[in-house]
Amino acid sequence: MSQVSNTSCMYTKVRNCSGGTRTFTYLGKHGKTLADNETYLHPGNLITELAAKTSKRDFDALCRSLDDHHSLEIISTPAVHLYDLTRGETQILALEGGDLGMADPCWKSDYSSVFNDDE
């Protein structure tokens, strides 16, 4: 049976690991307040988006959250999508048990989380 397609592989997932409730001004349009261990999904690649802004203020704040304060953890960023000309299909890079391989993208109607590292 097919799974319902989704777009989860197109988001950056972050987690508040500060030990308490904290507001991250660079998340969302006007900042997001996250409880300890709460996650947030940001559409697209948060790192690329903040780095591309004219002002470096938000990018620097993200770096401080990751490096200096250890208050935020990046769980995942959007998947790397690659088109296989031989197979005529798109696959994403996937990591499982320390092995790098490929899997179907989340948005395919026949999405499968089956990991394949031997092709």
N, CA, C and O atoms as a printed pandas DataFrame, in Angstrom:
     atom_number atom_name residue_name chain_id  residue_number  x_coord  y_coord  z_coord
0              1         N          MET        A               1    0.837   -1.182    0.000
1              2        CA          MET        A               1    0.000    0.000    0.000
2              3         C          MET        A               1    0.881    1.244    0.000
3              4         O          MET        A               1    1.850    1.316    0.756
4              5         N          SER        A               2    0.560    2.210   -0.829
5              6        CA          SER        A               2    1.331    3.438   -0.920
6              7         C          SER        A               2    1.090    4.320    0.289
7              8         O          SER        A               2    0.009    4.336    0.878
8              9         N          GLN        A               3    2.137    5.054    0.636
9             10        CA          GLN        A               3    2.002    6.038    1.682
10            11         C          GLN        A               3    1.547    7.341    1.043
11            12         O          GLN        A               3    1.768    7.567   -0.147
12            13         N          VAL        A               4    0.915    8.194    1.833
13            14        CA          VAL        A               4    0.512    9.503    1.343
14            15         C          VAL        A               4    1.773   10.342    1.174
15            16         O          VAL        A               4    2.613   10.394    2.072
16            17         N          SER        A               5    1.906   11.000    0.019
17            18        CA          SER        A               5    3.098   11.812   -0.201
18            19         C          SER        A               5    3.063   13.025    0.710
19            20         O          SER        A               5    1.999   13.471    1.139
20            21         N          ASN        A               6    4.247   13.551    0.998
21            22        CA          ASN        A               6    4.352   14.725    1.844
22            23         C          ASN        A               6    5.544   15.547    1.369
23            24         O          ASN        A               6    6.155   15.227    0.350
24            25         N          THR        A               7    5.869   16.581    2.090
25            26        CA          THR        A               7    6.986   17.437    1.713
26            27         C          THR        A               7    7.989   17.588    2.851
27            28         O          THR        A               7    8.725   18.575    2.883
28            29         N          SER        A               8    8.039   16.659    3.768
29            30        CA          SER        A               8    8.904   16.772    4.944
30            31         C          SER        A               8   10.379   16.879    4.587
31            32         O          SER        A               8   11.145   17.477    5.341
32            33         N          CYS        A               9   10.794   16.320    3.466
33            34        CA          CYS        A               9   12.208   16.366    3.078
34            35         C          CYS        A               9   12.595   17.709    2.467
35            36         O          CYS        A               9   13.719   17.872    1.992
36            37         N          MET        A              10   11.682   18.662    2.477
37            38        CA          MET        A              10   11.950   19.980    1.919
38            39         C          MET        A              10   12.052   21.059    3.000
39            40         O          MET        A              10   12.009   22.251    2.699
40            41         N          TYR        A              11   12.187   20.634    4.259
41            42        CA          TYR        A              11   12.217   21.548    5.399
42            43         C          TYR        A              11   13.498   21.380    6.208
43            44         O          TYR        A              11   14.132   20.325    6.186
44            45         N          THR        A              12   13.866   22.444    6.923
45            46        CA          THR        A              12   14.910   22.370    7.935
46            47         C          THR        A              12   14.219   22.105    9.265
47            48         O          THR        A              12   13.288   22.819    9.639
48            49         N          LYS        A              13   14.672   21.083    9.976
49            50        CA          LYS        A              13   14.111   20.762   11.286
50            51         C          LYS        A              13   15.137   21.120   12.350
51            52         O          LYS        A              13   16.269   20.638   12.320
52            53         N          VAL        A              14   14.733   21.972   13.298
53            54        CA          VAL        A              14   15.608   22.381   14.394
54            55         C          VAL        A              14   14.968   22.011   15.725
55            56         O          VAL        A              14   13.757   21.811   15.813
56            57         N          ARG        A              15   15.804   21.921   16.764
57            58        CA          ARG        A              15   15.318   21.580   18.107
58            59         C          ARG        A              15   15.953   22.508   19.126
59            60         O          ARG        A              15   17.154   22.771   19.086
60            61         N          ASN        A              16   15.124   23.002   20.045
61            62        CA          ASN        A              16   15.615   23.818   21.149
62            63         C          ASN        A              16   16.255   22.875   22.172
63            64         O          ASN        A              16   15.561   22.052   22.769
64            65         N          CYS        A              17   17.549   22.985   22.375
65            66        CA          CYS        A              17   18.248   22.147   23.349
66            67         C          CYS        A              17   18.883   23.009   24.437
67            68         O          CYS        A              17   19.907   22.636   25.010
68            69         N          SER        A              18   18.273   24.164   24.720
69            70        CA          SER        A              18   18.821   25.129   25.671
70            71         C          SER        A              18   18.582   24.737   27.125
71            72         O          SER        A              18   19.253   25.246   28.023
72            73         N          GLY        A              19   17.635   23.840   27.362
73            74        CA          GLY        A              19   17.284   23.482   28.726
74            75         C          GLY        A              19   16.086   24.252   29.262
75            76         O          GLY        A              19   15.650   24.013   30.388
76            77         N          GLY        A              20   15.554   25.166   28.473
77            78        CA          GLY        A              20   14.387   25.948   28.877
78            79         C          GLY        A              20   13.703   26.536   27.669
79            80         O          GLY        A              20   14.131   26.315   26.537
80            81         N          THR        A              21   12.648   27.282   27.901
81            82        CA          THR        A              21   11.930   27.948   26.821
82            83         C          THR        A              21   12.778   29.107   26.318
83            84         O          THR        A              21   13.365   29.851   27.104
84            85         N          ARG        A              22   12.834   29.249   25.007
85            86        CA          ARG        A              22   13.690   30.288   24.421
86            87         C          ARG        A              22   13.083   30.777   23.111
87            88         O          ARG        A              22   12.467   30.013   22.369
88            89         N          THR        A              23   13.272   32.069   22.844
89            90        CA          THR        A              23   12.830   32.663   21.587
90            91         C          THR        A              23   14.018   32.767   20.645
91            92         O          THR        A              23   15.081   33.265   21.014
92            93         N          PHE        A              24   13.820   32.292   19.429
93            94        CA          PHE        A              24   14.829   32.370   18.381
94            95         C          PHE        A              24   14.306   33.352   17.347
95            96         O          PHE        A              24   13.388   33.043   16.587
96            97         N          THR        A              25   14.895   34.533   17.326
97            98        CA          THR        A              25   14.371   35.636   16.513
98            99         C          THR        A              25   14.458   35.391   15.020
99           100         O          THR        A              25   13.723   36.016   14.255
100          101         N          TYR        A              26   15.323   34.509   14.587
101          102        CA          TYR        A              26   15.533   34.251   13.159
102          103         C          TYR        A              26   14.654   33.128   12.619
103          104         O          TYR        A              26   14.719   32.825   11.428
104          105         N          LEU        A              27   13.841   32.509   13.453
105          106        CA          LEU        A              27   12.920   31.460   12.987
106          107         C          LEU        A              27   11.574   32.084   12.647
107          108         O          LEU        A              27   11.049   32.895   13.409
108          109         N          GLY        A              28   11.030   31.711   11.524
109          110        CA          GLY        A              28    9.741   32.268   11.108
110          111         C          GLY        A              28    9.873   33.734   10.731
111          112         O          GLY        A              28   10.979   34.271   10.674
112          113         N          LYS        A              29    8.750   34.373   10.477
113          114        CA          LYS        A              29    8.774   35.778   10.063
114          115         C          LYS        A              29    9.120   36.721   11.204
115          116         O          LYS        A              29    9.790   37.732   10.996
116          117         N          HIS        A              30    8.662   36.392   12.414
117          118        CA          HIS        A              30    8.851   37.303   13.546
118          119         C          HIS        A              30    9.446   36.597   14.750
119          120         O          HIS        A              30    9.289   37.065   15.878
120          121         N          GLY        A              31   10.126   35.479   14.533
121          122        CA          GLY        A              31   10.704   34.725   15.635
122          123         C          GLY        A              31    9.744   33.671   16.149
123          124         O          GLY        A              31    8.528   33.797   16.009
124          125         N          LYS        A              32   10.301   32.637   16.742
125          126        CA          LYS        A              32    9.502   31.557   17.314
126          127         C          LYS        A              32   10.005   31.259   18.724
127          128         O          LYS        A              32   11.211   31.192   18.964
128          129         N          THR        A              33    9.075   31.084   19.639
129          130        CA          THR        A              33    9.413   30.674   20.992
130          131         C          THR        A              33    9.198   29.173   21.084
131          132         O          THR        A              33    8.109   28.669   20.808
132          133         N          LEU        A              34   10.253   28.466   21.477
133          134        CA          LEU        A              34   10.201   27.009   21.575
134          135         C          LEU        A              34   10.464   26.575   23.000
135          136         O          LEU        A              34   11.378   27.079   23.653
136          137         N          ALA        A              35    9.665   25.641   23.480
137          138        CA          ALA        A              35    9.909   25.031   24.787
138          139         C          ALA        A              35   11.136   24.119   24.671
139          140         O          ALA        A              35   11.550   23.768   23.566
140          141         N          ASP        A              36   11.703   23.744   25.796
141          142        CA          ASP        A              36   12.853   22.846   25.774
142          143         C          ASP        A              36   12.501   21.568   25.021
143          144         O          ASP        A              36   11.447   20.979   25.258
144          145         N          ASN        A              37   13.365   21.143   24.129
145          146        CA          ASN        A              37   13.220   19.958   23.282
146          147         C          ASN        A              37   12.139   20.077   22.215
147          148         O          ASN        A              37   11.883   19.107   21.501
148          149         N          GLU        A              38   11.503   21.222   22.086
149          150        CA          GLU        A              38   10.499   21.414   21.037
150          151         C          GLU        A              38   11.205   21.583   19.690
151          152         O          GLU        A              38   12.269   22.195   19.605
152          153         N          THR        A              39   10.594   21.033   18.648
153          154        CA          THR        A              39   11.150   21.162   17.302
154          155         C          THR        A              39   10.322   22.146   16.484
155          156         O          THR        A              39    9.167   22.436   16.796
156          157         N          TYR        A              40   10.948   22.643   15.438
157          158        CA          TYR        A              40   10.298   23.580   14.531
158          159         C          TYR        A              40   10.715   23.221   13.112
159          160         O          TYR        A              40   11.883   22.921   12.864
160          161         N          LEU        A              41    9.765   23.248   12.179
161          162        CA          LEU        A              41   10.042   22.999   10.770
162          163         C          LEU        A              41   10.040   24.326   10.020
163          164         O          LEU        A              41    9.049   25.056   10.015
164          165         N          HIS        A              42   11.162   24.617    9.393
165          166        CA          HIS        A              42   11.307   25.839    8.605
166          167         C          HIS        A              42   11.295   25.460    7.134
167          168         O          HIS        A              42   12.084   24.607    6.726
168          169         N          PRO        A              43   10.427   26.059    6.317
169          170        CA          PRO        A              43   10.396   25.706    4.904
170          171         C          PRO        A              43   11.714   26.047    4.215
171          172         O          PRO        A              43   12.226   27.157    4.356
172          173         N          GLY        A              44   12.255   25.097    3.475
173          174        CA          GLY        A              44   13.512   25.312    2.767
174          175         C          GLY        A              44   14.714   25.147    3.679
175          176         O          GLY        A              44   14.616   24.589    4.772
176          177         N          ASN        A              45   15.852   25.642    3.208
177          178        CA          ASN        A              45   17.093   25.521    3.951
178          179         C          ASN        A              45   17.329   26.790    4.762
179          180         O          ASN        A              45   17.636   27.843    4.202
180          181         N          LEU        A              46   17.186   26.688    6.063
181          182        CA          LEU        A              46   17.334   27.836    6.961
182          183         C          LEU        A              46   18.719   28.465    6.842
183          184         O          LEU        A              46   18.839   29.689    6.805
184          185         N          ILE        A              47   19.751   27.652    6.783
185          186        CA          ILE        A              47   21.124   28.159    6.727
186          187         C          ILE        A              47   21.337   28.991    5.463
187          188         O          ILE        A              47   21.854   30.106    5.529
188          189         N          THR        A              48   20.944   28.454    4.332
189          190        CA          THR        A              48   21.106   29.158    3.056
190          191         C          THR        A              48   20.295   30.445    3.033
191          192         O          THR        A              48   20.765   31.477    2.554
192          193         N          GLU        A              49   19.085   30.379    3.548
193          194        CA          GLU        A              49   18.218   31.558    3.555
194          195         C          GLU        A              49   18.825   32.686    4.386
195          196         O          GLU        A              49   18.863   33.835    3.945
196          197         N          LEU        A              50   19.299   32.358    5.586
197          198        CA          LEU        A              50   19.860   33.397    6.446
198          199         C          LEU        A              50   21.187   33.933    5.892
199          200         O          LEU        A              50   21.472   35.125    6.003
200          201         N          ALA        A              51   21.989   33.054    5.300
201          202        CA          ALA        A              51   23.275   33.483    4.740
202          203         C          ALA        A              51   23.089   34.397    3.533
203          204         O          ALA        A              51   23.956   35.224    3.250
204          205         N          ALA        A              52   21.982   34.262    2.824
205          206        CA          ALA        A              52   21.746   35.054    1.615
206          207         C          ALA        A              52   21.189   36.444    1.907
207          208         O          ALA        A              52   21.131   37.285    1.011
208          209         N          LYS        A              53   20.780   36.695    3.147
209          210        CA          LYS        A              53   20.236   38.002    3.488
210          211         C          LYS        A              53   21.315   39.077    3.420
211          212         O          LYS        A              53   22.496   38.809    3.641
212          213         N          THR        A              54   20.889   40.289    3.113
213          214        CA          THR        A              54   21.815   41.416    3.060
214          215         C          THR        A              54   22.465   41.647    4.419
215          216         O          THR        A              54   23.675   41.858    4.506
216          217         N          SER        A              55   21.669   41.606    5.467
217          218        CA          SER        A              55   22.190   41.757    6.822
218          219         C          SER        A              55   22.608   40.387    7.356
219          220         O          SER        A              55   21.886   39.405    7.185
220          221         N          LYS        A              56   23.770   40.325    8.002
221          222        CA          LYS        A              56   24.260   39.063    8.559
222          223         C          LYS        A              56   23.759   38.836    9.982
223          224         O          LYS        A              56   24.119   37.834   10.601
224          225         N          ARG        A              57   22.940   39.738   10.512
225          226        CA          ARG        A              57   22.513   39.665   11.910
226          227         C          ARG        A              57   21.848   38.331   12.247
227          228         O          ARG        A              57   22.205   37.702   13.244
228          229         N          ASP        A              58   20.892   37.891   11.436
229          230        CA          ASP        A              58   20.190   36.639   11.713
230          231         C          ASP        A              58   21.105   35.430   11.564
231          232         O          ASP        A              58   21.035   34.494   12.361
232          233         N          PHE        A              59   21.970   35.447   10.539
233          234        CA          PHE        A              59   22.909   34.338   10.349
234          235         C          PHE        A              59   23.878   34.250   11.534
235          236         O          PHE        A              59   24.164   33.161   12.031
236          237         N          ASP        A              60   24.373   35.396   11.975
237          238        CA          ASP        A              60   25.277   35.416   13.131
238          239         C          ASP        A              60   24.572   34.917   14.393
239          240         O          ASP        A              60   25.173   34.223   15.213
240          241         N          ALA        A              61   23.305   35.270   14.541
241          242        CA          ALA        A              61   22.535   34.801   15.704
242          243         C          ALA        A              61   22.365   33.282   15.656
243          244         O          ALA        A              61   22.458   32.616   16.687
244          245         N          LEU        A              62   22.119   32.735   14.473
245          246        CA          LEU        A              62   22.036   31.283   14.317
246          247         C          LEU        A              62   23.367   30.646   14.711
247          248         O          LEU        A              62   23.389   29.660   15.448
248          249         N          CYS        A              63   24.464   31.198   14.229
249          250        CA          CYS        A              63   25.790   30.651   14.568
250          251         C          CYS        A              63   26.039   30.678   16.064
251          252         O          CYS        A              63   26.578   29.721   16.620
252          253         N          ARG        A              64   25.651   31.767   16.726
253          254        CA          ARG        A              64   25.819   31.839   18.184
254          255         C          ARG        A              64   24.959   30.795   18.891
255          256         O          ARG        A              64   25.389   30.196   19.876
256          257         N          SER        A              65   23.739   30.578   18.387
257          258        CA          SER        A              65   22.863   29.559   18.985
258          259         C          SER        A              65   23.474   28.171   18.876
259          260         O          SER        A              65   23.322   27.345   19.776
260          261         N          LEU        A              66   24.165   27.919   17.771
261          262        CA          LEU        A              66   24.769   26.612   17.541
262          263         C          LEU        A              66   26.100   26.473   18.267
263          264         O          LEU        A              66   26.347   25.450   18.904
264          265         N          ASP        A              67   26.962   27.482   18.182
265          266        CA          ASP        A              67   28.327   27.398   18.701
266          267         C          ASP        A              67   28.468   27.836   20.153
267          268         O          ASP        A              67   28.860   27.051   21.017
268          269         N          ASP        A              68   28.146   29.092   20.407
269          270        CA          ASP        A              68   28.422   29.684   21.718
270          271         C          ASP        A              68   27.453   29.232   22.806
271          272         O          ASP        A              68   27.859   28.899   23.920
272          273         N          HIS        A              69   26.176   29.226   22.466
273          274        CA          HIS        A              69   25.150   28.957   23.472
274          275         C          HIS        A              69   24.714   27.490   23.512
275          276         O          HIS        A              69   24.154   27.035   24.509
276          277         N          HIS        A              70   24.967   26.758   22.439
277          278        CA          HIS        A              70   24.510   25.361   22.323
278          279         C          HIS        A              70   23.017   25.251   22.676
279          280         O          HIS        A              70   22.586   24.325   23.364
280          281         N          SER        A              71   22.252   26.221   22.185
281          282        CA          SER        A              71   20.833   26.265   22.501
282          283         C          SER        A              71   19.945   25.729   21.383
283          284         O          SER        A              71   18.749   25.518   21.582
284          285         N          LEU        A              72   20.524   25.513   20.224
285          286        CA          LEU        A              72   19.752   25.024   19.084
286          287         C          LEU        A              72   20.526   23.917   18.397
287          288         O          LEU        A              72   21.753   23.954   18.312
288          289         N          GLU        A              73   19.788   22.935   17.911
289          290        CA          GLU        A              73   20.385   21.827   17.171
290          291         C          GLU        A              73   19.671   21.720   15.835
291          292         O          GLU        A              73   18.442   21.758   15.775
292          293         N          ILE        A              74   20.437   21.587   14.774
293          294        CA          ILE        A              74   19.842   21.347   13.460
294          295         C          ILE        A              74   19.716   19.841   13.304
295          296         O          ILE        A              74   20.719   19.129   13.256
296          297         N          ILE        A              75   18.487   19.359   13.226
297          298        CA          ILE        A              75   18.213   17.929   13.077
298          299         C          ILE        A              75   18.402   17.515   11.619
299          300         O          ILE        A              75   19.032   16.498   11.332
300          301         N          SER        A              76   17.859   18.303   10.714
301          302        CA          SER        A              76   17.988   17.983    9.292
302          303         C          SER        A              76   17.735   19.233    8.461
303          304         O          SER        A              76   17.072   20.174    8.897
304          305         N          THR        A              77   18.280   19.214    7.258
305          306        CA          THR        A              77   18.018   20.251    6.276
306          307         C          THR        A              77   17.368   19.572    5.077
307          308         O          THR        A              77   17.332   18.343    5.015
308          309         N          PRO        A              78   16.860   20.336    4.137
309          310        CA          PRO        A              78   16.227   19.689    2.990
310          311         C          PRO        A              78   17.157   18.681    2.321
311          312         O          PRO        A              78   18.367   18.890    2.233
312          313         N          ALA        A              79   16.577   17.607    1.862
313          314        CA          ALA        A              79   17.344   16.526    1.255
314          315         C          ALA        A              79   17.987   16.975   -0.049
315          316         O          ALA        A              79   17.467   17.841   -0.754
316          317         N          VAL        A              80   19.119   16.372   -0.350
317          318        CA          VAL        A              80   19.767   16.582   -1.648
318          319         C          VAL        A              80   19.055   15.684   -2.653
319          320         O          VAL        A              80   19.066   14.461   -2.519
320          321         N          HIS        A              81   18.444   16.288   -3.647
321          322        CA          HIS        A              81   17.724   15.564   -4.684
322          323         C          HIS        A              81   18.622   15.395   -5.901
323          324         O          HIS        A              81   19.207   16.363   -6.387
324          325         N          LEU        A              82   18.730   14.170   -6.391
325          326        CA          LEU        A              82   19.558   13.875   -7.562
326          327         C          LEU        A              82   18.742   13.074   -8.564
327          328         O          LEU        A              82   18.016   12.149   -8.198
328          329         N          TYR        A              83   18.873   13.444   -9.840
329          330        CA          TYR        A              83   18.144   12.740  -10.890
330          331         C          TYR        A              83   19.043   11.683  -11.515
331          332         O          TYR        A              83   20.149   11.991  -11.958
332          333         N          ASP        A              84   18.580   10.451  -11.552
333          334        CA          ASP        A              84   19.311    9.328  -12.140
334          335         C          ASP        A              84   18.850    9.187  -13.591
335          336         O          ASP        A              84   17.730    8.750  -13.856
336          337         N          LEU        A              85   19.724    9.560  -14.524
337          338        CA          LEU        A              85   19.374    9.498  -15.951
338          339         C          LEU        A              85   19.118    8.068  -16.417
339          340         O          LEU        A              85   18.258    7.839  -17.267
340          341         N          THR        A              86   19.849    7.115  -15.872
341          342        CA          THR        A              86   19.692    5.718  -16.278
342          343         C          THR        A              86   18.338    5.172  -15.860
343          344         O          THR        A              86   17.657    4.519  -16.650
344          345         N          ARG        A              87   17.952    5.432  -14.640
345          346        CA          ARG        A              87   16.671    4.938  -14.130
346          347         C          ARG        A              87   15.505    5.851  -14.452
347          348         O          ARG        A              87   14.348    5.433  -14.409
348          349         N          GLY        A              88   15.810    7.097  -14.776
349          350        CA          GLY        A              88   14.758    8.059  -15.073
350          351         C          GLY        A              88   13.956    8.441  -13.847
351          352         O          GLY        A              88   12.742    8.630  -13.932
352          353         N          GLU        A              89   14.628    8.557  -12.692
353          354        CA          GLU        A              89   13.913    8.902  -11.459
354          355         C          GLU        A              89   14.788    9.733  -10.539
355          356         O          GLU        A              89   16.016    9.706  -10.625
356          357         N          THR        A              90   14.141   10.460   -9.675
357          358        CA          THR        A              90   14.822   11.272   -8.677
358          359         C          THR        A              90   14.947   10.484   -7.389
359          360         O          THR        A              90   14.012    9.803   -6.967
360          361         N          GLN        A              91   16.116   10.585   -6.768
361          362        CA          GLN        A              91   16.377    9.961   -5.471
362          363         C          GLN        A              91   16.951   11.039   -4.553
363          364         O          GLN        A              91   17.422   12.076   -5.020
364          365         N          ILE        A              92   16.908   10.786   -3.241
365          366        CA          ILE        A              92   17.526   11.694   -2.289
366          367         C          ILE        A              92   18.647   10.964   -1.569
367          368         O          ILE        A              92   18.616    9.743   -1.416
368          369         N          LEU        A              93   19.636   11.731   -1.129
369          370        CA          LEU        A              93   20.685   11.151   -0.303
370          371         C          LEU        A              93   20.089   10.814    1.053
371          372         O          LEU        A              93   19.272   11.563    1.590
372          373         N          ALA        A              94   20.504    9.684    1.598
373          374        CA          ALA        A              94   19.989    9.245    2.889
374          375         C          ALA        A              94   21.124    8.631    3.697
375          376         O          ALA        A              94   22.070    8.075    3.138
376          377         N          LEU        A              95   21.021    8.737    5.005
377          378        CA          LEU        A              95   22.025    8.182    5.900
378          379         C          LEU        A              95   21.337    7.257    6.893
379          380         O          LEU        A              95   20.359    7.634    7.538
380          381         N          GLU        A              96   21.857    6.051    7.005
381          382        CA          GLU        A              96   21.286    5.088    7.946
382          383         C          GLU        A              96   22.410    4.252    8.536
383          384         O          GLU        A              96   23.157    3.603    7.804
384          385         N          GLY        A              97   22.528    4.265    9.839
385          386        CA          GLY        A              97   23.551    3.471   10.496
386          387         C          GLY        A              97   24.959    3.816   10.064
387          388         O          GLY        A              97   25.839    2.955   10.059
388          389         N          GLY        A              98   25.182    5.070    9.699
389          390        CA          GLY        A              98   26.494    5.505    9.249
390          391         C          GLY        A              98   26.770    5.241    7.781
391          392         O          GLY        A              98   27.831    5.614    7.281
392          393         N          ASP        A              99   25.838    4.605    7.078
393          394        CA          ASP        A              99   26.000    4.319    5.649
394          395         C          ASP        A              99   25.244    5.350    4.822
395          396         O          ASP        A              99   24.081    5.649    5.091
396          397         N          LEU        A             100   25.920    5.888    3.816
397          398        CA          LEU        A             100   25.301    6.848    2.911
398          399         C          LEU        A             100   24.715    6.095    1.724
399          400         O          LEU        A             100   25.378    5.255    1.116
400          401         N          GLY        A             101   23.480    6.404    1.410
401          402        CA          GLY        A             101   22.816    5.736    0.301
402          403         C          GLY        A             101   21.751    6.628   -0.292
403          404         O          GLY        A             101   21.848    7.853   -0.227
404          405         N          MET        A             102   20.733    6.012   -0.872
405          406        CA          MET        A             102   19.668    6.777   -1.496
406          407         C          MET        A             102   18.311    6.222   -1.081
407          408         O          MET        A             102   18.192    5.083   -0.628
408          409         N          ALA        A             103   17.305    7.052   -1.248
409          410        CA          ALA        A             103   15.932    6.663   -0.945
410          411         C          ALA        A             103   15.012    7.460   -1.855
411          412         O          ALA        A             103   15.448    8.409   -2.506
412          413         N          ASP        A             104   13.762    7.084   -1.900
413          414        CA          ASP        A             104   12.786    7.851   -2.670
414          415         C          ASP        A             104   12.543    9.185   -1.980
415          416         O          ASP        A             104   12.557    9.249   -0.751
416          417         N          PRO        A             105   12.320   10.250   -2.741
417          418        CA          PRO        A             105   11.992   11.533   -2.128
418          419         C          PRO        A             105   10.618   11.474   -1.453
419          420         O          PRO        A             105    9.747   10.702   -1.854
420          421         N          CYS        A             106   10.448   12.288   -0.442
421          422        CA          CYS        A             106    9.223   12.279    0.349
422          423         C          CYS        A             106    7.987   12.647   -0.458
423          424         O          CYS        A             106    6.882   12.213   -0.131
424          425         N          TRP        A             107    8.160   13.430   -1.492
425          426        CA          TRP        A             107    7.007   13.937   -2.238
426          427         C          TRP        A             107    6.490   12.981   -3.306
427          428         O          TRP        A             107    5.462   13.254   -3.925
428          429         N          LYS        A             108    7.175   11.873   -3.533
429          430        CA          LYS        A             108    6.679   10.918   -4.533
430          431         C          LYS        A             108    5.437   10.206   -4.010
431          432         O          LYS        A             108    5.368    9.854   -2.833
432          433         N          SER        A             109    4.469    9.997   -4.872
433          434        CA          SER        A             109    3.226    9.346   -4.445
434          435         C          SER        A             109    3.467    7.918   -3.982
435          436         O          SER        A             109    2.703    7.392   -3.172
436          437         N          ASP        A             110    4.522    7.286   -4.489
437          438        CA          ASP        A             110    4.841    5.926   -4.064
438          439         C          ASP        A             110    6.002    5.927   -3.065
439          440         O          ASP        A             110    6.786    4.981   -3.004
440          441         N          TYR        A             111    6.095    7.014   -2.279
441          442        CA          TYR        A             111    7.178    7.212   -1.320
442          443         C          TYR        A             111    7.426    5.972   -0.474
443          444         O          TYR        A             111    6.500    5.338    0.032
444          445         N          SER        A             112    8.677    5.657   -0.341
445          446        CA          SER        A             112    9.099    4.548    0.501
446          447         C          SER        A             112   10.326    5.000    1.256
447          448         O          SER        A             112   11.211    5.632    0.678
448          449         N          SER        A             113   10.395    4.690    2.528
449          450        CA          SER        A             113   11.574    5.070    3.305
450          451         C          SER        A             113   12.642    3.997    3.197
451          452         O          SER        A             113   13.587    3.984    3.987
452          453         N          VAL        A             114   12.505    3.092    2.226
453          454        CA          VAL        A             114   13.477    2.018    2.035
454          455         C          VAL        A             114   14.815    2.634    1.663
455          456         O          VAL        A             114   14.920    3.396    0.702
456          457         N          PHE        A             115   15.820    2.297    2.427
457          458        CA          PHE        A             115   17.173    2.807    2.240
458          459         C          PHE        A             115   17.949    1.839    1.362
459          460         O          PHE        A             115   17.879    0.626    1.556
460          461         N          ASN        A             116   18.678    2.367    0.409
461          462        CA          ASN        A             116   19.443    1.509   -0.498
462          463         C          ASN        A             116   20.849    2.067   -0.611
463          464         O          ASN        A             116   21.031    3.192   -1.076
464          465         N          ASP        A             117   21.854    1.295   -0.192
465          466        CA          ASP        A             117   23.232    1.757   -0.265
466          467         C          ASP        A             117   24.116    0.900   -1.150
467          468         O          ASP        A             117   25.335    1.076   -1.156
468          469         N          ASP        A             118   23.526   -0.028   -1.900
469          470        CA          ASP        A             118   24.356   -0.932   -2.693
470          471         C          ASP        A             118   24.211   -0.746   -4.193
471          472         O          ASP        A             118   24.562   -1.645   -4.959
472          473         N          GLU        A             119   23.712    0.380   -4.623
473          474        CA          GLU        A             119   23.571    0.603   -6.067
474          475         C          GLU        A             119   24.489    1.674   -6.540
475          476         O          GLU        A             119   24.504    1.994   -7.729
